[in-house]
Amino acid sequence: MDRVALVLVIIGAINWGLIGFFGFDLIASIFGGQLATVSRIIYGIVGLAGIYSISFLLKEREKV
């Protein structure tokens, strides 16, 4: 589950980088616009992955 969340957060970060630097929303362009149902679902899933990933900050690292 951690890896899936991390992959989704990376996808979201790349999408935000594209929006910030080039004004290009990759998710919206693939799935039919920002208001398309599929795009909104993907945005929601990526958002939930981001919230879940907050737990990574709170975990203690294992000592090797």
N, C-alpha and C positions, 0 to 999 in steps of 0.2 A: 504494500500500500504506500509506503514511503517513496518508493521509486516512481510510482505512477503520479503521485502528488508533485514530486520534483520535476518530472517531465512536463506536466501541465503548467507548472509555474514558469518553467523555461520557455514554453510556447507563448505564454502570456507576456513574458518579458520581451521576447523577440517581437511580438506584435506591437507592444507599446513602443519599443525602439523604432520600429518602422513608422509608426504614427508620429512620433516625436521628430524624427530626422527627415522624413520624406512625405508626411501627410498621407500615408498609405496604410489602410487597415486590411491586412491580409485575410483575416477571418471573414470580414464583411464582403470582401471581393470574391472569396471562394463560395460563400454560402448565401449570397443574394442580398447583401446590405445589412446595416446594423440593426434594423428592426425586424429582419426575417426571423422566424421562430427558431430555426436551427442555429443561427448566429447567437441569439439570446441564450439558448440552452448552453452553447459552448462557452460563452462569456460567464454564465452562472457556474458551470463546472470548474472553469479555471479559477474563478473567485473562491469557490469552496476549497479548492486545492491550496490556494494561497493562505486561507484561514487555517487549514489543517497544518500547513508548513510552519506556522508560528510555533507549533510544538517542538520543532527542531531546535529552536532557540532555547527552549526550557529544559531540554534533555542534558543530562551530564554526559560528558564524553568519556568513553572507556579509556582507562589507562593501559597502555601497552607496555 
